[in-house]
Amino acid sequence: MAFIPIAPRGELLSSSFIERTSDNLFFISPNDLDDTHSRRMESLGYGQRVWVSSNPINDSGWRYARVLKTVAYIVTDENEYGDPVVEKWNIRGLHK
């Protein structure tokens, strides 16, 4: 399970889902970062961030993603050309 940071005013700016094989809960937030790489990921269809670590060390704690009703596409790496390497997760319980 991974927790999303709380917004400055205290509200939670996210939705959530459960990954089917592990039954782990993950939170989703918009890809609201304003840098070149984030804008590129959004242009490729990865306009969300899935929070994957509750205690990131040498890591951001999140991954770019495209979350649909029953499946999530999670960017796990990039290849030698800078293109995203994507994992497909089967999900359930998407809460918006």
Backbone torsions as a table, in degrees:
resi	resn	phi	psi	omega
1	MET	NA	144.6	178.1
2	ALA	-130.6	141.9	-179.5
3	PHE	-108.7	138.8	177.0
4	ILE	-85.1	143.5	175.5
5	PRO	-62.2	150.4	178.4
6	ILE	-81.1	140.7	177.4
7	ALA	-65.4	158.1	-176.7
8	PRO	-53.4	-34.2	-179.3
9	ARG	-87.7	1.7	175.6
10	GLY	97.7	-9.9	-179.4
11	GLU	-83.9	153.3	-179.9
12	LEU	-93.5	116.1	-176.2
13	LEU	-98.5	69.4	-174.9
14	SER	-160.5	176.1	166.9
15	SER	-130.0	-174.6	-176.5
16	SER	-151.3	164.6	174.3
17	PHE	-153.2	167.1	176.3
18	ILE	-114.9	128.6	176.7
19	GLU	-76.1	128.7	-169.0
20	ARG	-64.0	-42.5	-173.4
21	THR	-75.6	-30.6	-176.9
22	SER	-104.8	-15.7	-173.3
23	ASP	61.3	24.3	176.6
24	ASN	-84.4	142.9	178.7
25	LEU	-89.9	133.8	177.4
26	PHE	-129.3	143.6	177.2
27	PHE	-102.1	149.5	-177.9
28	ILE	-121.9	139.9	171.9
29	SER	-136.2	161.9	178.0
30	PRO	-65.9	151.1	171.9
31	ASN	-80.8	85.0	-175.0
32	ASP	-101.0	15.8	178.5
33	LEU	-77.7	144.5	-177.7
34	ASP	-114.2	68.9	174.0
35	ASP	-133.1	166.5	-174.7
36	THR	-58.6	-45.5	-177.9
37	HIS	-65.1	-43.2	179.3
38	SER	-64.4	-40.2	177.3
39	ARG	-65.2	-37.7	177.4
40	ARG	-64.8	-45.1	178.8
41	MET	-60.0	-40.5	178.8
42	GLU	-64.9	-39.1	179.1
43	SER	-66.3	-24.1	177.1
44	LEU	-86.9	-1.0	176.9
45	GLY	103.7	4.3	-179.1
46	TYR	-103.3	73.2	-174.4
47	GLY	-92.6	13.6	179.4
48	GLN	-130.5	163.9	172.7
49	ARG	-121.8	130.8	174.8
50	VAL	-104.6	127.1	-177.4
51	TRP	-84.6	118.7	-170.5
52	VAL	-114.7	-2.1	-178.9
53	SER	-144.8	133.8	177.4
54	SER	-92.3	-7.9	179.5
55	ASN	-144.6	68.8	-175.1
56	PRO	-69.4	131.9	173.5
57	ILE	-124.6	122.6	-175.6
58	ASN	55.7	35.5	-177.6
59	ASP	-154.8	158.3	-179.8
60	SER	-79.2	-23.6	-177.0
61	GLY	89.7	-2.2	-179.7
62	TRP	-143.2	165.5	177.2
63	ARG	-133.3	146.3	171.6
64	TYR	-64.0	146.9	-175.8
65	ALA	-157.0	162.4	167.9
66	ARG	-125.3	110.8	-176.1
67	VAL	-107.5	121.3	177.2
68	LEU	-108.1	-169.5	-174.3
69	LYS	-66.5	-41.5	-175.7
70	THR	-123.9	1.0	-178.9
71	VAL	-145.7	149.2	175.3
72	ALA	-128.0	136.4	175.9
73	TYR	-105.9	113.7	-173.5
74	ILE	-108.6	125.7	176.7
75	VAL	-79.1	116.4	-176.5
76	THR	-104.1	-18.2	-176.1
77	ASP	-167.6	-175.8	169.6
78	GLU	-135.0	150.1	-178.3
79	ASN	-84.0	-174.7	-176.1
80	GLU	-65.8	-15.1	178.2
81	TYR	-97.4	0.5	-179.4
82	GLY	85.4	7.9	178.1
83	ASP	-83.6	147.0	-178.0
84	PRO	-67.7	141.2	169.4
85	VAL	-101.0	126.4	-167.9
86	VAL	-121.7	138.1	170.4
87	GLU	-104.6	142.6	175.9
88	LYS	-101.9	122.6	177.6
89	TRP	-110.2	132.7	170.0
90	ASN	-82.5	131.4	-174.0
91	ILE	-128.6	166.2	173.9
92	ARG	-148.1	166.4	174.8
93	GLY	65.8	36.0	178.3
94	LEU	-65.8	122.0	179.0
95	HIS	-116.0	122.7	179.3
96	LYS	-107.3	NA	NA
